Amino acid sequence: MSEKNEQQLPAKTCSVERLVTNKQDIEKVLLGKKTATRRNGRYADVGEIMVLEDKKFIVDRVYQQTLGELTDEIVAGEGYATVEEYKQSILSTHAGMPWLPKMTVWVHEFQLIEE
């Protein structure tokens, strides 16, 4: 599995507001079933706050990982039971995208801020 150390991160390619935008994913986050999201770019810095329906979530970790490293346990954080289920969801959302085990993605892990 990839090292999850706090290495020097490159500049963000998007903003934290765009980290979770899919309606189904937002619902999973609000229900506590989704605590991570993978993107092809870096959308947030550690410590940034994501707001979904007036609830605040803090980004805990940001690191790179390959699709080939995914396990059923890892994709549970995305709100899926299996890697295959996650893969089919991603491919149905991103038509024409190849699923390449060596493809690197940015993992953003977050948690609800209790107020």
C-alpha positions in Angstrom: 0.0 0.0 0.0 1.2 3.6 -0.6 3.0 5.5 2.1 0.6 7.9 3.7 3.2 10.2 5.0 2.8 13.9 4.9 5.0 14.6 1.9 5.4 17.9 0.2 2.3 18.2 -2.0 2.1 19.8 -5.4 -0.3 22.7 -6.1 -4.0 21.9 -6.0 -5.7 21.4 -9.4 -9.2 22.2 -8.2 -10.9 23.5 -5.0 -12.3 21.8 -2.0 -15.8 22.9 -2.9 -15.6 20.5 -5.9 -14.3 17.5 -3.9 -17.7 15.8 -3.5 -20.4 17.0 -5.8 -22.3 13.9 -6.9 -25.7 13.8 -5.2 -25.3 10.1 -4.2 -21.8 10.7 -2.9 -23.0 13.7 -0.9 -25.7 11.5 0.7 -23.1 8.9 1.6 -20.9 11.5 3.2 -23.8 12.9 5.2 -24.8 9.4 6.4 -21.2 8.7 7.4 -20.8 5.9 4.8 -18.2 7.8 2.7 -15.0 9.2 4.4 -12.7 9.4 1.4 -12.9 10.4 -2.3 -10.4 9.8 -5.1 -9.8 12.3 -7.8 -7.4 12.6 -10.7 -6.1 15.8 -9.3 -5.5 17.3 -5.8 -8.6 19.2 -4.6 -7.8 20.0 -1.0 -5.0 20.5 1.5 -4.9 18.8 4.8 -6.9 20.9 7.3 -9.2 22.4 4.7 -12.9 22.4 5.4 -15.5 20.9 3.1 -19.1 22.0 3.7 -22.1 19.8 2.6 -25.6 20.9 3.5 -24.4 23.0 6.4 -22.2 20.2 7.9 -18.5 20.7 8.0 -15.9 18.0 7.2 -12.2 18.4 7.7 -9.7 16.9 5.3 -7.4 14.7 7.4 -5.1 13.2 4.7 -4.2 13.7 1.1 -2.0 11.2 -0.7 -1.5 9.3 -4.0 -2.5 5.8 -4.7 -2.8 3.6 -7.7 -6.1 1.9 -8.8 -4.3 -1.4 -8.5 -3.8 -0.9 -4.8 -7.5 -0.8 -4.1 -9.0 -3.5 -1.9 -12.6 -4.0 -0.7 -11.5 -2.7 2.7 -10.2 0.5 1.1 -13.2 1.2 -1.1 -15.5 0.9 2.0 -14.3 4.4 2.7 -15.8 5.4 -0.6 -19.1 3.9 0.4 -18.8 0.7 -1.7 -18.8 -3.0 -0.7 -16.3 -4.2 -3.3 -13.6 -2.9 -5.7 -15.7 -4.1 -8.6 -18.8 -2.1 -7.4 -16.6 1.0 -7.1 -15.0 0.4 -10.5 -18.4 0.1 -12.2 -19.6 3.3 -10.6 -16.6 5.2 -11.7 -16.7 3.9 -15.2 -20.4 4.6 -15.5 -19.8 8.2 -14.4 -16.7 8.8 -16.6 -17.6 7.3 -20.0 -14.6 6.1 -22.0 -12.3 6.2 -19.0 -9.9 3.3 -18.9 -9.4 1.4 -15.6 -5.7 1.0 -15.4 -4.1 -0.6 -12.3 -1.1 1.7 -12.6 -3.3 4.9 -12.9 -2.5 7.2 -10.0 -5.2 9.1 -8.2 -5.3 11.5 -5.3 -7.0 10.2 -2.1 -8.7 12.8 0.1 -9.8 11.4 3.5 -12.1 13.5 5.7 -14.3 13.4 8.8 -17.2 15.3 10.2 -16.4 18.1 12.5 -18.7 17.7 15.6 -20.1 21.0 16.7 
